[in-house]
Amino acid sequence: MLIAIFTDIHSNREALEACLAHAAHRPIGRYVFLGDYVGYGADPEFVVDTVQEYAARGAVTLLGNHDSAAIGTPERMNDVAARAIEWTHRQLGPAQLAFLASRPLTVRDGGQLYVHASAADPAACDYVLDERSAGRSLQATDAALTFCGHTHVPALFHLTVTGKIAGFDPDAGVALPLTPQRRWLAVIGAVGQPRDRNPAACYALYDGGPRTLTYVRVPYDIESAARKIRDAGLPQFLAARLAWGR
């Protein structure tokens, strides 16, 4: 089965539409959304409605920390993020908020674990940034494959049978073999606000037959997304960073 995995859309309609259009040309058997549908961007209603439509068709949809904040759960955030969440909450209707509130923190699907951030403590939303934090996440589950987001930076880690952990920055467009002799943790990157100095939207394709993971970069209309952020009165920094990719 070919699985399309999306995370950290952050109310970016243009980026989400571009990624979904790209995926639509492939034989996707399952869609997975790892959370943070809202925050930062100017189209929270569209993004939540779109994800909800995919959920109704069987997609895996998780709760991210920005989604949790949008429904009123206290979250640690910087001032810019908090201002965006306050604005976002006012845009969402009761049905959209209820959908976010009903999302789980994790989903286990056979040998695969889906989580927004670290599996070590999904509710804490710790960042998986290096071998040490990846190790904590890998040690917290026996899943062969763990998929997460939250950092906005693509990364791939593996745990050997001898307990050694290694990680690397994956190249986009390359089908990376996830060998069964190791356990793997894939940080998918971000659809709506990449932070790896590449402004193109990022999602991933996991092919369960050959067990390969491909990180995909998709250009989108950044200027339109940025203009809508400015027009909404959201912090200017949120518009500018889309073009910076950081």
C-alpha positions as CSV (number, residue, x, y, z in Angstrom):
1,M,0.0,0.0,0.0
2,L,1.2,3.5,-0.8
3,I,0.6,5.9,2.1
4,A,0.8,9.7,1.8
5,I,1.8,11.4,5.0
6,F,1.3,15.1,5.7
7,T,2.0,17.2,8.7
8,D,2.2,20.8,10.0
9,I,-0.1,22.3,7.4
10,H,-0.6,25.4,9.6
11,S,-3.5,26.9,7.8
12,N,-1.6,27.2,4.5
13,R,-4.3,26.4,1.8
14,E,-1.9,26.9,-1.1
15,A,0.7,24.5,0.2
16,L,-1.9,21.9,1.1
17,E,-3.7,22.0,-2.2
18,A,-0.4,21.7,-4.1
19,C,0.6,18.6,-2.0
20,L,-2.8,16.9,-2.4
21,A,-2.8,17.6,-6.1
22,H,0.7,16.0,-6.4
23,A,-0.4,13.0,-4.4
24,A,-3.6,12.6,-6.5
25,H,-1.6,11.4,-9.4
26,R,-0.3,8.4,-7.4
27,P,-2.2,5.3,-6.3
28,I,-2.5,6.3,-2.7
29,G,-4.1,3.7,-0.5
30,R,-4.2,5.7,2.7
31,Y,-3.8,9.3,3.7
32,V,-2.3,10.2,7.0
33,F,-2.3,13.7,8.6
34,L,0.0,14.1,11.7
35,G,-1.5,17.2,13.1
36,D,-1.0,21.0,13.4
37,Y,-3.6,21.8,10.8
38,V,-3.9,25.3,12.1
39,G,-1.8,28.2,13.4
40,Y,0.4,30.7,11.6
41,G,-1.5,30.8,8.3
42,A,-4.6,32.5,7.1
43,D,-6.9,29.6,6.0
44,P,-7.7,27.5,9.1
45,E,-11.3,26.9,8.1
46,F,-10.4,25.5,4.7
47,V,-7.6,23.3,6.1
48,V,-9.7,21.8,8.9
49,D,-12.6,21.2,6.5
50,T,-10.3,19.5,4.0
51,V,-8.7,17.3,6.6
52,Q,-12.2,16.4,8.0
53,E,-13.3,15.3,4.5
54,Y,-10.3,13.0,4.3
55,A,-11.0,11.7,7.8
56,A,-14.5,10.8,6.7
57,R,-13.0,8.7,3.9
58,G,-10.8,6.8,6.3
59,A,-7.7,9.0,6.6
60,V,-5.7,8.9,9.8
61,T,-5.8,12.3,11.5
62,L,-4.0,13.2,14.7
63,L,-4.0,16.1,17.1
64,G,-1.1,18.6,17.0
65,N,-0.1,21.1,19.7
66,H,-1.4,24.1,17.7
67,D,-4.7,22.3,17.1
68,S,-4.9,21.7,20.9
69,A,-4.2,25.3,21.5
70,A,-6.9,26.4,19.1
71,I,-9.6,24.5,21.0
72,G,-8.5,26.2,24.2
73,T,-6.0,23.8,25.8
74,P,-3.1,25.8,27.4
75,E,0.1,25.4,25.4
76,R,3.5,26.8,25.7
77,M,4.0,29.1,22.7
78,N,6.0,32.2,21.8
79,D,4.1,35.5,21.4
80,V,3.8,35.3,17.6
81,A,2.4,31.7,17.7
82,A,0.0,32.7,20.5
83,R,-1.3,35.7,18.5
84,A,-1.9,33.5,15.5
85,I,-3.8,30.9,17.7
86,E,-6.0,33.6,19.2
87,W,-6.9,34.8,15.7
88,T,-7.4,31.2,14.5
89,H,-9.8,30.3,17.4
90,R,-12.1,33.2,16.3
91,Q,-12.2,31.9,12.7
92,L,-13.2,28.3,13.5
93,G,-16.8,27.3,14.1
94,P,-18.1,24.8,16.7
95,A,-18.1,21.8,14.3
96,Q,-14.5,22.5,13.3
97,L,-13.4,22.9,16.9
98,A,-15.2,19.7,17.8
99,F,-13.4,17.8,15.1
100,L,-10.0,19.0,16.3
101,A,-10.9,18.1,19.9
102,S,-11.8,14.5,18.9
103,R,-8.4,13.8,17.3
104,P,-6.2,11.2,19.0
105,L,-2.6,11.9,20.0
106,T,-1.4,8.6,18.4
107,V,-2.6,5.9,16.0
108,R,-1.0,2.5,15.8
109,D,-1.5,0.6,12.5
110,G,0.2,-2.7,12.6
111,G,3.9,-2.1,12.8
112,Q,3.5,1.6,12.2
113,L,3.0,4.3,14.8
114,Y,1.8,7.8,13.9
115,V,2.3,10.6,16.3
116,H,2.6,14.4,16.0
117,A,5.8,14.7,18.0
118,S,7.8,12.4,20.2
119,A,6.4,9.0,21.1
120,A,8.2,9.2,24.4
121,D,5.4,11.6,25.6
122,P,2.9,12.5,22.9
123,A,1.0,15.0,25.0
124,A,4.2,16.9,25.8
125,C,5.0,17.5,22.1
126,D,8.8,17.3,22.6
127,Y,10.9,17.9,19.5
128,V,12.8,15.1,17.7
129,L,15.8,17.0,16.6
130,D,18.8,14.7,17.0
131,E,19.9,11.2,17.8
132,R,19.3,11.7,21.5
133,S,15.7,12.9,21.2
134,A,15.1,10.3,18.5
135,G,16.4,7.6,20.8
136,R,13.9,8.6,23.5
137,S,11.1,8.3,21.0
138,L,12.2,5.0,19.6
139,Q,12.7,3.4,23.0
140,A,9.1,4.4,24.0
141,T,7.6,2.1,21.3
142,D,8.1,-1.3,19.7
143,A,6.8,-0.1,16.4
144,A,8.9,-1.0,13.4
145,L,8.2,2.4,11.9
146,T,7.3,5.7,13.6
147,F,6.2,8.7,11.6
148,C,6.1,12.2,13.2
149,G,6.2,15.9,12.4
150,H,6.4,18.9,14.7
151,T,10.0,20.1,13.9
152,H,9.2,21.3,10.3
153,V,12.5,19.8,9.3
154,P,12.8,16.4,7.4
155,A,15.0,13.8,9.2
156,L,15.3,10.1,9.3
157,F,16.7,8.0,12.2
158,H,17.2,4.3,12.7
159,L,17.9,2.0,15.7
160,T,20.0,-1.1,15.1
161,V,19.6,-4.4,16.8
162,T,22.6,-3.6,18.9
163,G,20.9,-0.4,20.2
164,K,22.9,2.2,18.2
165,I,21.0,5.2,16.8
166,A,22.0,7.1,13.7
167,G,20.3,9.8,11.7
168,F,20.7,11.8,8.5
169,D,19.0,14.4,6.4
170,P,17.1,12.7,3.6
171,D,17.3,13.8,0.0
172,A,14.0,14.6,-1.6
173,G,12.8,12.4,-4.4
174,V,14.8,9.4,-3.4
175,A,13.1,6.2,-2.4
176,L,14.9,5.3,0.8
177,P,14.8,1.7,1.9
178,L,13.6,1.1,5.5
179,T,15.2,-2.2,6.1
180,P,13.4,-4.6,8.5
181,Q,16.6,-5.3,10.4
182,R,16.3,-1.8,12.0
183,R,13.6,0.2,13.6
184,W,12.9,3.6,12.0
185,L,11.8,7.1,13.0
186,A,10.8,9.4,10.1
187,V,10.3,13.1,10.8
188,I,8.2,14.2,7.8
189,G,8.9,17.9,7.6
190,A,6.1,20.5,7.0
191,V,3.5,21.1,4.4
192,G,2.7,24.7,5.4
193,Q,5.8,26.2,7.0
194,P,9.1,24.4,6.1
195,R,12.1,25.4,8.2
196,D,15.0,23.6,6.4
197,R,15.8,26.6,4.2
198,N,13.8,25.1,1.4
199,P,10.5,26.9,1.0
200,A,8.8,24.2,-1.0
201,A,6.1,22.3,0.8
202,C,7.1,18.8,2.1
203,Y,5.2,15.6,2.5
204,A,6.2,11.9,2.2
205,L,5.2,8.7,0.5
206,Y,5.7,5.4,2.2
207,D,5.4,2.3,0.1
208,G,4.7,-0.8,2.3
209,G,5.6,-3.3,-0.4
210,P,9.3,-2.5,-0.9
211,R,9.3,-0.6,2.5
212,T,10.6,2.6,1.0
213,L,10.0,6.2,2.1
214,T,10.3,9.1,-0.3
215,Y,10.3,12.7,0.8
216,V,8.5,14.9,-1.7
217,R,9.0,18.7,-2.2
218,V,6.2,20.6,-4.0
219,P,6.5,24.2,-5.0
220,Y,3.4,26.3,-4.4
221,D,2.1,29.9,-4.6
222,I,4.0,31.3,-1.6
223,E,3.1,34.9,-2.4
224,S,-0.6,34.3,-2.2
225,A,-0.3,32.5,1.1
226,A,1.9,35.3,2.5
227,R,-0.4,38.0,1.2
228,K,-3.4,36.5,2.9
229,I,-1.4,36.4,6.2
230,R,-0.7,40.1,5.9
231,D,-4.3,40.9,4.9
232,A,-5.6,39.0,8.0
233,G,-3.5,41.2,10.3
234,L,-1.4,38.4,11.5
235,P,2.3,39.0,12.4
236,Q,4.3,40.0,9.3
237,F,7.0,37.6,10.3
238,L,4.7,34.7,9.5
239,A,4.3,35.9,6.0
240,A,8.0,36.6,5.4
241,R,9.3,33.2,6.7
242,L,7.4,31.3,4.1
243,A,9.8,32.5,1.4
244,W,12.8,32.0,3.6
245,G,12.0,28.4,4.4
246,R,12.9,28.9,8.0
